[in-house]
Amino acid sequence: MKQYIGLLLTAVAVLTLLASHVLISNVIAVAIYIIGAVLILLPQGRRPVEEKPAAAPRPMPTPEELKRRPAQPPELE
């Protein structure tokens, strides 16, 4: 977001410099240009990434569960 504001300020400063020949407006335009350049060049703050807890491992099937399973997988038609 800062970079977009910086680009907008830079564009306003350039248009002000092109449009007028009055010394005070040139000083203001240069100041706006410098502020815009600083906003463009400053690194953006990064939000800390929340680490998700690891998924709990699936428990191993008990011998009773293994016995209840069918011996062959179901047939697909």
PDB file with one MODEL, atoms N, CA, C and O in Angstrom:
MODEL        1
ATOM      1  N   MET A   1       0.820  -1.178   0.000  1.00  0.00           N
ATOM      2  CA  MET A   1       0.000   0.000   0.000  1.00  0.00           C
ATOM      3  C   MET A   1       0.870   1.250   0.000  1.00  0.00           C
ATOM      4  O   MET A   1       0.569   2.236  -0.673  1.00  0.00           O
ATOM      5  N   LYS A   2       1.964   1.189   0.775  1.00  0.00           N
ATOM      6  CA  LYS A   2       2.861   2.337   0.813  1.00  0.00           C
ATOM      7  C   LYS A   2       3.432   2.629  -0.567  1.00  0.00           C
ATOM      8  O   LYS A   2       3.605   3.786  -0.948  1.00  0.00           O
ATOM      9  N   GLN A   3       3.718   1.579  -1.302  1.00  0.00           N
ATOM     10  CA  GLN A   3       4.317   1.779  -2.622  1.00  0.00           C
ATOM     11  C   GLN A   3       3.338   2.458  -3.569  1.00  0.00           C
ATOM     12  O   GLN A   3       3.750   3.280  -4.387  1.00  0.00           O
ATOM     13  N   TYR A   4       2.057   2.137  -3.479  1.00  0.00           N
ATOM     14  CA  TYR A   4       1.063   2.789  -4.334  1.00  0.00           C
ATOM     15  C   TYR A   4       0.931   4.271  -3.985  1.00  0.00           C
ATOM     16  O   TYR A   4       0.816   5.118  -4.871  1.00  0.00           O
ATOM     17  N   ILE A   5       0.950   4.574  -2.695  1.00  0.00           N
ATOM     18  CA  ILE A   5       0.891   5.975  -2.280  1.00  0.00           C
ATOM     19  C   ILE A   5       2.141   6.702  -2.755  1.00  0.00           C
ATOM     20  O   ILE A   5       2.067   7.845  -3.205  1.00  0.00           O
ATOM     21  N   GLY A   6       3.290   6.036  -2.655  1.00  0.00           N
ATOM     22  CA  GLY A   6       4.532   6.637  -3.132  1.00  0.00           C
ATOM     23  C   GLY A   6       4.490   6.921  -4.622  1.00  0.00           C
ATOM     24  O   GLY A   6       4.934   7.978  -5.070  1.00  0.00           O
ATOM     25  N   LEU A   7       3.958   5.982  -5.390  1.00  0.00           N
ATOM     26  CA  LEU A   7       3.836   6.201  -6.838  1.00  0.00           C
ATOM     27  C   LEU A   7       2.884   7.346  -7.147  1.00  0.00           C
ATOM     28  O   LEU A   7       3.141   8.139  -8.053  1.00  0.00           O
ATOM     29  N   LEU A   8       1.792   7.441  -6.407  1.00  0.00           N
ATOM     30  CA  LEU A   8       0.835   8.527  -6.611  1.00  0.00           C
ATOM     31  C   LEU A   8       1.470   9.876  -6.284  1.00  0.00           C
ATOM     32  O   LEU A   8       1.304  10.840  -7.032  1.00  0.00           O
ATOM     33  N   LEU A   9       2.196   9.946  -5.169  1.00  0.00           N
ATOM     34  CA  LEU A   9       2.865  11.194  -4.809  1.00  0.00           C
ATOM     35  C   LEU A   9       3.916  11.575  -5.837  1.00  0.00           C
ATOM     36  O   LEU A   9       4.073  12.754  -6.153  1.00  0.00           O
ATOM     37  N   THR A  10       4.633  10.602  -6.356  1.00  0.00           N
ATOM     38  CA  THR A  10       5.635  10.878  -7.380  1.00  0.00           C
ATOM     39  C   THR A  10       4.975  11.419  -8.640  1.00  0.00           C
ATOM     40  O   THR A  10       5.484  12.360  -9.250  1.00  0.00           O
ATOM     41  N   ALA A  11       3.865  10.844  -9.031  1.00  0.00           N
ATOM     42  CA  ALA A  11       3.157  11.322 -10.217  1.00  0.00           C
ATOM     43  C   ALA A  11       2.642  12.743 -10.011  1.00  0.00           C
ATOM     44  O   ALA A  11       2.729  13.570 -10.919  1.00  0.00           O
ATOM     45  N   VAL A  12       2.106  13.035  -8.824  1.00  0.00           N
ATOM     46  CA  VAL A  12       1.626  14.391  -8.527  1.00  0.00           C
ATOM     47  C   VAL A  12       2.781  15.380  -8.569  1.00  0.00           C
ATOM     48  O   VAL A  12       2.635  16.487  -9.086  1.00  0.00           O
ATOM     49  N   ALA A  13       3.929  14.983  -8.026  1.00  0.00           N
ATOM     50  CA  ALA A  13       5.088  15.876  -8.025  1.00  0.00           C
ATOM     51  C   ALA A  13       5.562  16.159  -9.443  1.00  0.00           C
ATOM     52  O   ALA A  13       5.875  17.305  -9.767  1.00  0.00           O
ATOM     53  N   VAL A  14       5.621  15.153 -10.283  1.00  0.00           N
ATOM     54  CA  VAL A  14       6.072  15.346 -11.664  1.00  0.00           C
ATOM     55  C   VAL A  14       5.092  16.235 -12.418  1.00  0.00           C
ATOM     56  O   VAL A  14       5.514  17.118 -13.164  1.00  0.00           O
ATOM     57  N   LEU A  15       3.796  16.019 -12.237  1.00  0.00           N
ATOM     58  CA  LEU A  15       2.805  16.870 -12.901  1.00  0.00           C
ATOM     59  C   LEU A  15       2.893  18.312 -12.413  1.00  0.00           C
ATOM     60  O   LEU A  15       2.723  19.244 -13.200  1.00  0.00           O
ATOM     61  N   THR A  16       3.157  18.501 -11.123  1.00  0.00           N
ATOM     62  CA  THR A  16       3.305  19.856 -10.590  1.00  0.00           C
ATOM     63  C   THR A  16       4.535  20.531 -11.173  1.00  0.00           C
ATOM     64  O   THR A  16       4.499  21.718 -11.500  1.00  0.00           O
ATOM     65  N   LEU A  17       5.614  19.790 -11.303  1.00  0.00           N
ATOM     66  CA  LEU A  17       6.833  20.364 -11.890  1.00  0.00           C
ATOM     67  C   LEU A  17       6.621  20.732 -13.351  1.00  0.00           C
ATOM     68  O   LEU A  17       7.133  21.750 -13.816  1.00  0.00           O
ATOM     69  N   LEU A  18       5.877  19.917 -14.074  1.00  0.00           N
ATOM     70  CA  LEU A  18       5.651  20.194 -15.489  1.00  0.00           C
ATOM     71  C   LEU A  18       4.667  21.343 -15.697  1.00  0.00           C
ATOM     72  O   LEU A  18       4.756  22.066 -16.690  1.00  0.00           O
ATOM     73  N   ALA A  19       3.734  21.511 -14.769  1.00  0.00           N
ATOM     74  CA  ALA A  19       2.657  22.469 -14.979  1.00  0.00           C
ATOM     75  C   ALA A  19       3.011  23.896 -14.574  1.00  0.00           C
ATOM     76  O   ALA A  19       2.416  24.838 -15.096  1.00  0.00           O
ATOM     77  N   SER A  20       3.950  24.081 -13.670  1.00  0.00           N
ATOM     78  CA  SER A  20       4.188  25.443 -13.186  1.00  0.00           C
ATOM     79  C   SER A  20       5.661  25.816 -13.281  1.00  0.00           C
ATOM     80  O   SER A  20       6.550  24.971 -13.378  1.00  0.00           O
ATOM     81  N   HIS A  21       5.868  27.133 -13.247  1.00  0.00           N
ATOM     82  CA  HIS A  21       7.232  27.655 -13.282  1.00  0.00           C
ATOM     83  C   HIS A  21       7.470  28.563 -12.090  1.00  0.00           C
ATOM     84  O   HIS A  21       8.392  29.380 -12.104  1.00  0.00           O
ATOM     85  N   VAL A  22       6.644  28.428 -11.054  1.00  0.00           N
ATOM     86  CA  VAL A  22       6.782  29.240  -9.851  1.00  0.00           C
ATOM     87  C   VAL A  22       7.709  28.504  -8.893  1.00  0.00           C
ATOM     88  O   VAL A  22       7.587  27.293  -8.714  1.00  0.00           O
ATOM     89  N   LEU A  23       8.629  29.233  -8.281  1.00  0.00           N
ATOM     90  CA  LEU A  23       9.662  28.623  -7.446  1.00  0.00           C
ATOM     91  C   LEU A  23       9.069  27.874  -6.250  1.00  0.00           C
ATOM     92  O   LEU A  23       9.507  26.763  -5.947  1.00  0.00           O
ATOM     93  N   ILE A  24       8.094  28.453  -5.573  1.00  0.00           N
ATOM     94  CA  ILE A  24       7.547  27.804  -4.377  1.00  0.00           C
ATOM     95  C   ILE A  24       6.846  26.490  -4.724  1.00  0.00           C
ATOM     96  O   ILE A  24       6.937  25.526  -3.963  1.00  0.00           O
ATOM     97  N   SER A  25       6.153  26.440  -5.854  1.00  0.00           N
ATOM     98  CA  SER A  25       5.496  25.184  -6.222  1.00  0.00           C
ATOM     99  C   SER A  25       6.530  24.135  -6.624  1.00  0.00           C
ATOM    100  O   SER A  25       6.301  22.939  -6.442  1.00  0.00           O
ATOM    101  N   ASN A  26       7.659  24.571  -7.166  1.00  0.00           N
ATOM    102  CA  ASN A  26       8.723  23.618  -7.491  1.00  0.00           C
ATOM    103  C   ASN A  26       9.325  23.023  -6.223  1.00  0.00           C
ATOM    104  O   ASN A  26       9.641  21.834  -6.182  1.00  0.00           O
ATOM    105  N   VAL A  27       9.484  23.841  -5.197  1.00  0.00           N
ATOM    106  CA  VAL A  27      10.020  23.340  -3.924  1.00  0.00           C
ATOM    107  C   VAL A  27       9.043  22.332  -3.314  1.00  0.00           C
ATOM    108  O   VAL A  27       9.453  21.283  -2.817  1.00  0.00           O
ATOM    109  N   ILE A  28       7.764  22.654  -3.356  1.00  0.00           N
ATOM    110  CA  ILE A  28       6.749  21.731  -2.829  1.00  0.00           C
ATOM    111  C   ILE A  28       6.727  20.439  -3.641  1.00  0.00           C
ATOM    112  O   ILE A  28       6.612  19.349  -3.080  1.00  0.00           O
ATOM    113  N   ALA A  29       6.839  20.566  -4.962  1.00  0.00           N
ATOM    114  CA  ALA A  29       6.826  19.375  -5.816  1.00  0.00           C
ATOM    115  C   ALA A  29       8.029  18.486  -5.542  1.00  0.00           C
ATOM    116  O   ALA A  29       7.902  17.262  -5.514  1.00  0.00           O
ATOM    117  N   VAL A  30       9.189  19.088  -5.339  1.00  0.00           N
ATOM    118  CA  VAL A  30      10.389  18.292  -5.041  1.00  0.00           C
ATOM    119  C   VAL A  30      10.230  17.597  -3.688  1.00  0.00           C
ATOM    120  O   VAL A  30      10.632  16.444  -3.537  1.00  0.00           O
ATOM    121  N   ALA A  31       9.654  18.281  -2.710  1.00  0.00           N
ATOM    122  CA  ALA A  31       9.436  17.661  -1.400  1.00  0.00           C
ATOM    123  C   ALA A  31       8.467  16.481  -1.515  1.00  0.00           C
ATOM    124  O   ALA A  31       8.690  15.429  -0.916  1.00  0.00           O
ATOM    125  N   ILE A  32       7.394  16.660  -2.285  1.00  0.00           N
ATOM    126  CA  ILE A  32       6.441  15.559  -2.495  1.00  0.00           C
ATOM    127  C   ILE A  32       7.121  14.404  -3.223  1.00  0.00           C
ATOM    128  O   ILE A  32       6.869  13.240  -2.910  1.00  0.00           O
ATOM    129  N   TYR A  33       7.973  14.714  -4.185  1.00  0.00           N
ATOM    130  CA  TYR A  33       8.693  13.677  -4.933  1.00  0.00           C
ATOM    131  C   TYR A  33       9.600  12.880  -4.001  1.00  0.00           C
ATOM    132  O   TYR A  33       9.664  11.654  -4.093  1.00  0.00           O
ATOM    133  N   ILE A  34      10.293  13.564  -3.116  1.00  0.00           N
ATOM    134  CA  ILE A  34      11.199  12.874  -2.189  1.00  0.00           C
ATOM    135  C   ILE A  34      10.401  11.972  -1.241  1.00  0.00           C
ATOM    136  O   ILE A  34      10.802  10.839  -0.977  1.00  0.00           O
ATOM    137  N   ILE A  35       9.281  12.473  -0.735  1.00  0.00           N
ATOM    138  CA  ILE A  35       8.446  11.646   0.154  1.00  0.00           C
ATOM    139  C   ILE A  35       7.932  10.416  -0.592  1.00  0.00           C
ATOM    140  O   ILE A  35       7.925   9.313  -0.045  1.00  0.00           O
ATOM    141  N   GLY A  36       7.504  10.605  -1.834  1.00  0.00           N
ATOM    142  CA  GLY A  36       7.030   9.473  -2.632  1.00  0.00           C
ATOM    143  C   GLY A  36       8.122   8.451  -2.886  1.00  0.00           C
ATOM    144  O   GLY A  36       7.883   7.245  -2.817  1.00  0.00           O
ATOM    145  N   ALA A  37       9.337   8.941  -3.183  1.00  0.00           N
ATOM    146  CA  ALA A  37      10.457   8.027  -3.435  1.00  0.00           C
ATOM    147  C   ALA A  37      10.803   7.237  -2.181  1.00  0.00           C
ATOM    148  O   ALA A  37      11.103   6.046  -2.256  1.00  0.00           O
ATOM    149  N   VAL A  38      10.762   7.900  -1.026  1.00  0.00           N
ATOM    150  CA  VAL A  38      11.053   7.202   0.229  1.00  0.00           C
ATOM    151  C   VAL A  38      10.006   6.121   0.492  1.00  0.00           C
ATOM    152  O   VAL A  38      10.346   5.016   0.915  1.00  0.00           O
ATOM    153  N   LEU A  39       8.734   6.436   0.243  1.00  0.00           N
ATOM    154  CA  LEU A  39       7.686   5.432   0.452  1.00  0.00           C
ATOM    155  C   LEU A  39       7.838   4.244  -0.494  1.00  0.00           C
ATOM    156  O   LEU A  39       7.528   3.110  -0.130  1.00  0.00           O
ATOM    157  N   ILE A  40       8.313   4.506  -1.703  1.00  0.00           N
ATOM    158  CA  ILE A  40       8.498   3.410  -2.655  1.00  0.00           C
ATOM    159  C   ILE A  40       9.670   2.526  -2.239  1.00  0.00           C
ATOM    160  O   ILE A  40       9.596   1.302  -2.345  1.00  0.00           O
ATOM    161  N   LEU A  41      10.747   3.144  -1.767  1.00  0.00           N
ATOM    162  CA  LEU A  41      11.974   2.397  -1.501  1.00  0.00           C
ATOM    163  C   LEU A  41      12.001   1.718  -0.133  1.00  0.00           C
ATOM    164  O   LEU A  41      12.753   0.763   0.059  1.00  0.00           O
ATOM    165  N   LEU A  42      11.199   2.188   0.818  1.00  0.00           N
ATOM    166  CA  LEU A  42      11.195   1.544   2.133  1.00  0.00           C
ATOM    167  C   LEU A  42      10.650   0.128   2.020  1.00  0.00           C
ATOM    168  O   LEU A  42       9.667  -0.103   1.315  1.00  0.00           O
ATOM    169  N   PRO A  43      11.273  -0.815   2.701  1.00  0.00           N
ATOM    170  CA  PRO A  43      10.728  -2.177   2.656  1.00  0.00           C
ATOM    171  C   PRO A  43       9.410  -2.229   3.406  1.00  0.00           C
ATOM    172  O   PRO A  43       9.219  -1.561   4.422  1.00  0.00           O
ATOM    173  N   GLN A  44       8.513  -3.036   2.879  1.00  0.00           N
ATOM    174  CA  GLN A  44       7.213  -3.177   3.525  1.00  0.00           C
ATOM    175  C   GLN A  44       7.346  -4.100   4.722  1.00  0.00           C
ATOM    176  O   GLN A  44       8.072  -5.092   4.681  1.00  0.00           O
ATOM    177  N   GLY A  45       6.636  -3.761   5.788  1.00  0.00           N
ATOM    178  CA  GLY A  45       6.641  -4.617   6.969  1.00  0.00           C
ATOM    179  C   GLY A  45       5.929  -5.919   6.653  1.00  0.00           C
ATOM    180  O   GLY A  45       4.893  -5.924   5.989  1.00  0.00           O
ATOM    181  N   ARG A  46       6.476  -7.003   7.121  1.00  0.00           N
ATOM    182  CA  ARG A  46       5.862  -8.303   6.853  1.00  0.00           C
ATOM    183  C   ARG A  46       5.180  -8.797   8.106  1.00  0.00           C
ATOM    184  O   ARG A  46       5.700  -8.681   9.215  1.00  0.00           O
ATOM    185  N   ARG A  47       4.011  -9.346   7.900  1.00  0.00           N
ATOM    186  CA  ARG A  47       3.269  -9.894   9.022  1.00  0.00           C
ATOM    187  C   ARG A  47       3.868 -11.245   9.393  1.00  0.00           C
ATOM    188  O   ARG A  47       4.235 -12.030   8.519  1.00  0.00           O
ATOM    189  N   PRO A  48       3.964 -11.512  10.696  1.00  0.00           N
ATOM    190  CA  PRO A  48       4.483 -12.830  11.077  1.00  0.00           C
ATOM    191  C   PRO A  48       3.511 -13.925  10.645  1.00  0.00           C
ATOM    192  O   PRO A  48       2.295 -13.799  10.787  1.00  0.00           O
ATOM    193  N   VAL A  49       4.070 -14.969  10.130  1.00  0.00           N
ATOM    194  CA  VAL A  49       3.253 -16.088   9.658  1.00  0.00           C
ATOM    195  C   VAL A  49       2.938 -16.985  10.845  1.00  0.00           C
ATOM    196  O   VAL A  49       3.828 -17.415  11.579  1.00  0.00           O
ATOM    197  N   GLU A  50       1.657 -17.255  11.011  1.00  0.00           N
ATOM    198  CA  GLU A  50       1.264 -18.143  12.097  1.00  0.00           C
ATOM    199  C   GLU A  50       1.543 -19.582  11.683  1.00  0.00           C
ATOM    200  O   GLU A  50       1.086 -20.053  10.642  1.00  0.00           O
ATOM    201  N   GLU A  51       2.300 -20.259  12.522  1.00  0.00           N
ATOM    202  CA  GLU A  51       2.615 -21.654  12.217  1.00  0.00           C
ATOM    203  C   GLU A  51       1.466 -22.536  12.697  1.00  0.00           C
ATOM    204  O   GLU A  51       1.025 -22.449  13.842  1.00  0.00           O
ATOM    205  N   LYS A  52       1.005 -23.371  11.802  1.00  0.00           N
ATOM    206  CA  LYS A  52      -0.075 -24.287  12.157  1.00  0.00           C
ATOM    207  C   LYS A  52       0.530 -25.494  12.866  1.00  0.00           C
ATOM    208  O   LYS A  52       1.593 -25.978  12.479  1.00  0.00           O
ATOM    209  N   PRO A  53      -0.145 -25.974  13.898  1.00  0.00           N
ATOM    210  CA  PRO A  53       0.385 -27.171  14.565  1.00  0.00           C
ATOM    211  C   PRO A  53       0.327 -28.364  13.611  1.00  0.00           C
ATOM    212  O   PRO A  53      -0.571 -28.482  12.777  1.00  0.00           O
ATOM    213  N   ALA A  54       1.296 -29.219  13.761  1.00  0.00           N
ATOM    214  CA  ALA A  54       1.358 -30.403  12.904  1.00  0.00           C
ATOM    215  C   ALA A  54       0.149 -31.293  13.180  1.00  0.00           C
ATOM    216  O   ALA A  54      -0.331 -31.390  14.310  1.00  0.00           O
ATOM    217  N   ALA A  55      -0.316 -31.924  12.140  1.00  0.00           N
ATOM    218  CA  ALA A  55      -1.461 -32.826  12.287  1.00  0.00           C
ATOM    219  C   ALA A  55      -1.056 -34.001  13.171  1.00  0.00           C
ATOM    220  O   ALA A  55       0.056 -34.520  13.084  1.00  0.00           O
ATOM    221  N   ALA A  56      -1.984 -34.396  14.011  1.00  0.00           N
ATOM    222  CA  ALA A  56      -1.712 -35.519  14.903  1.00  0.00           C
ATOM    223  C   ALA A  56      -1.551 -36.785  14.068  1.00  0.00           C
ATOM    224  O   ALA A  56      -2.330 -37.019  13.145  1.00  0.00           O
ATOM    225  N   PRO A  57      -0.558 -37.596  14.380  1.00  0.00           N
ATOM    226  CA  PRO A  57      -0.378 -38.836  13.608  1.00  0.00           C
ATOM    227  C   PRO A  57      -1.554 -39.781  13.835  1.00  0.00           C
ATOM    228  O   PRO A  57      -2.099 -39.883  14.934  1.00  0.00           O
ATOM    229  N   ARG A  58      -1.921 -40.462  12.760  1.00  0.00           N
ATOM    230  CA  ARG A  58      -3.027 -41.420  12.867  1.00  0.00           C
ATOM    231  C   ARG A  58      -2.569 -42.612  13.695  1.00  0.00           C
ATOM    232  O   ARG A  58      -1.475 -43.135  13.485  1.00  0.00           O
ATOM    233  N   PRO A  59      -3.400 -43.039  14.629  1.00  0.00           N
ATOM    234  CA  PRO A  59      -3.000 -44.190  15.447  1.00  0.00           C
ATOM    235  C   PRO A  59      -2.985 -45.464  14.602  1.00  0.00           C
ATOM    236  O   PRO A  59      -3.751 -45.617  13.650  1.00  0.00           O
ATOM    237  N   MET A  60      -2.106 -46.348  14.976  1.00  0.00           N
ATOM    238  CA  MET A  60      -2.009 -47.630  14.280  1.00  0.00           C
ATOM    239  C   MET A  60      -3.259 -48.455  14.612  1.00  0.00           C
ATOM    240  O   MET A  60      -3.746 -48.420  15.742  1.00  0.00           O
ATOM    241  N   PRO A  61      -3.772 -49.190  13.635  1.00  0.00           N
ATOM    242  CA  PRO A  61      -4.968 -50.003  13.911  1.00  0.00           C
ATOM    243  C   PRO A  61      -4.634 -51.131  14.891  1.00  0.00           C
ATOM    244  O   PRO A  61      -3.537 -51.689  14.892  1.00  0.00           O
ATOM    245  N   THR A  62      -5.603 -51.429  15.697  1.00  0.00           N
ATOM    246  CA  THR A  62      -5.422 -52.511  16.671  1.00  0.00           C
ATOM    247  C   THR A  62      -5.616 -53.853  15.961  1.00  0.00           C
ATOM    248  O   THR A  62      -6.179 -53.889  14.867  1.00  0.00           O
ATOM    249  N   PRO A  63      -5.172 -54.928  16.548  1.00  0.00           N
ATOM    250  CA  PRO A  63      -5.362 -56.240  15.917  1.00  0.00           C
ATOM    251  C   PRO A  63      -6.837 -56.569  15.671  1.00  0.00           C
ATOM    252  O   PRO A  63      -7.159 -57.235  14.688  1.00  0.00           O
ATOM    253  N   GLU A  64      -7.739 -56.113  16.550  1.00  0.00           N
ATOM    254  CA  GLU A  64      -9.166 -56.378  16.345  1.00  0.00           C
ATOM    255  C   GLU A  64      -9.670 -55.656  15.098  1.00  0.00           C
ATOM    256  O   GLU A  64     -10.458 -56.211  14.331  1.00  0.00           O
ATOM    257  N   GLU A  65      -9.217 -54.420  14.896  1.00  0.00           N
ATOM    258  CA  GLU A  65      -9.630 -53.671  13.706  1.00  0.00           C
ATOM    259  C   GLU A  65      -9.101 -54.338  12.438  1.00  0.00           C
ATOM    260  O   GLU A  65      -9.787 -54.376  11.417  1.00  0.00           O
ATOM    261  N   LEU A  66      -7.892 -54.856  12.507  1.00  0.00           N
ATOM    262  CA  LEU A  66      -7.325 -55.536  11.345  1.00  0.00           C
ATOM    263  C   LEU A  66      -8.116 -56.798  11.010  1.00  0.00           C
ATOM    264  O   LEU A  66      -8.286 -57.122   9.835  1.00  0.00           O
ATOM    265  N   LYS A  67      -8.603 -57.514  12.024  1.00  0.00           N
ATOM    266  CA  LYS A  67      -9.371 -58.736  11.783  1.00  0.00           C
ATOM    267  C   LYS A  67     -10.730 -58.422  11.169  1.00  0.00           C
ATOM    268  O   LYS A  67     -11.243 -59.215  10.379  1.00  0.00           O
ATOM    269  N   ARG A  68     -11.333 -57.260  11.522  1.00  0.00           N
ATOM    270  CA  ARG A  68     -12.654 -56.903  11.015  1.00  0.00           C
ATOM    271  C   ARG A  68     -12.610 -56.407   9.571  1.00  0.00           C
ATOM    272  O   ARG A  68     -13.648 -56.339   8.913  1.00  0.00           O
ATOM    273  N   ARG A  69     -11.467 -56.072   9.088  1.00  0.00           N
ATOM    274  CA  ARG A  69     -11.371 -55.571   7.714  1.00  0.00           C
ATOM    275  C   ARG A  69     -11.580 -56.712   6.727  1.00  0.00           C
ATOM    276  O   ARG A  69     -11.199 -57.850   7.003  1.00  0.00           O
ATOM    277  N   PRO A  70     -12.185 -56.412   5.574  1.00  0.00           N
ATOM    278  CA  PRO A  70     -12.337 -57.474   4.572  1.00  0.00           C
ATOM    279  C   PRO A  70     -10.965 -57.862   4.018  1.00  0.00           C
ATOM    280  O   PRO A  70     -10.045 -57.048   3.943  1.00  0.00           O
ATOM    281  N   ALA A  71     -10.864 -59.132   3.635  1.00  0.00           N
ATOM    282  CA  ALA A  71      -9.589 -59.642   3.125  1.00  0.00           C
ATOM    283  C   ALA A  71      -9.260 -59.039   1.767  1.00  0.00           C
ATOM    284  O   ALA A  71      -8.090 -58.818   1.451  1.00  0.00           O
ATOM    285  N   GLN A  72     -10.291 -58.771   0.957  1.00  0.00           N
ATOM    286  CA  GLN A  72     -10.063 -58.193  -0.365  1.00  0.00           C
ATOM    287  C   GLN A  72     -10.783 -56.849  -0.450  1.00  0.00           C
ATOM    288  O   GLN A  72     -11.841 -56.665   0.152  1.00  0.00           O
ATOM    289  N   PRO A  73     -10.217 -55.935  -1.184  1.00  0.00           N
ATOM    290  CA  PRO A  73     -10.899 -54.639  -1.329  1.00  0.00           C
ATOM    291  C   PRO A  73     -12.171 -54.802  -2.149  1.00  0.00           C
ATOM    292  O   PRO A  73     -12.258 -55.729  -2.954  1.00  0.00           O
ATOM    293  N   PRO A  74     -13.145 -53.942  -1.973  1.00  0.00           N
ATOM    294  CA  PRO A  74     -14.385 -54.056  -2.748  1.00  0.00           C
ATOM    295  C   PRO A  74     -14.105 -53.820  -4.227  1.00  0.00           C
ATOM    296  O   PRO A  74     -13.237 -53.027  -4.594  1.00  0.00           O
ATOM    297  N   GLU A  75     -14.855 -54.523  -5.064  1.00  0.00           N
ATOM    298  CA  GLU A  75     -14.656 -54.389  -6.512  1.00  0.00           C
ATOM    299  C   GLU A  75     -15.397 -53.167  -7.028  1.00  0.00           C
ATOM    300  O   GLU A  75     -16.525 -52.884  -6.624  1.00  0.00           O
ATOM    301  N   LEU A  76     -14.752 -52.465  -7.909  1.00  0.00           N
ATOM    302  CA  LEU A  76     -15.372 -51.301  -8.534  1.00  0.00           C
ATOM    303  C   LEU A  76     -15.964 -51.702  -9.865  1.00  0.00           C
ATOM    304  O   LEU A  76     -15.342 -52.430 -10.639  1.00  0.00           O
ATOM    305  N   GLU A  77     -17.165 -51.229 -10.128  1.00  0.00           N
ATOM    306  CA  GLU A  77     -17.796 -51.582 -11.403  1.00  0.00           C
ATOM    307  C   GLU A  77     -17.741 -50.424 -12.353  1.00  0.00           C
ATOM    308  O   GLU A  77     -18.223 -50.528 -13.481  1.00  0.00           O
TER     309      GLU A  77
ENDMDL
END
